[in-house]
Amino acid sequence: MVRKLFSAVAVCVALVSPTTTQAQETSSDWKQTVFIYGMGAAIDGTAEIGPLELPVDMSISDLFDALDFGAMAAYRVENGVWSFEGDVTYMNLGVDQTGPREKVRGELDTEQLTVMATAGRRISPYVEGLFSLAYFNLSNDLEVQVLNQRARASRERRPLPGPAPVKHSNSTNASE
């Protein structure tokens, strides 16, 4: 056990050795890289609003059908010792659904923005220390409409449901 621990520490020290870093300090050629990329995902879980819990199960093709717009790009500049990277991801999903008998309709729009900035310092040829800051913004807009509500054109008064009204007479004359 002690031999394995010593071996692991020796490997870490060799990877982080300052002699390799000092040799790279002289590198001054900056290399720039632009990445335009994409991702695929699926969602499986539940959505809850108050006591109402609904299952959510969307395959990757369902998500692409709901995708209004999406963009992902990253930019990296490095010189062998230092590196700087920026990464931006934006996604806009929209889903419309009509309920049973077309009485209720709902629209959900979701926007996500992620911005990341990373600075790195090469410690050895195979190890780079990184420091990152990230900004995440997720917004949802839910609109629910009740459809097919018929307006009553009639103005006649209808009695409220319940027992029939009782007519009272204040007359004490029995001859009536």
HELIX and SHEET records of a PDB file:
HELIX    1   1 VAL A    2  LEU A   15  1                                  14    
HELIX    2   2 PRO A   18  GLN A   24  1                                   7    
HELIX    3   3 ILE A   60  ALA A   66  1                                   7    
HELIX    4   4 PRO A  100  GLU A  102  5                                   3    
SHEET    1   A 5 LYS A  31  ILE A  36  0                                        
SHEET    2   A 5 LEU A  67  GLU A  78 -1                                        
SHEET    3   A 5 TRP A  82  THR A  98 -1                                        
SHEET    4   A 5 VAL A 104  SER A 124 -1                                        
SHEET    5   A 5 VAL A 127  VAL A 146 -1                                        
SHEET    1   B 2 ILE A  43  ILE A  49  0                                        
SHEET    2   B 2 LEU A  52  MET A  58 -1                                        
END                                                                             
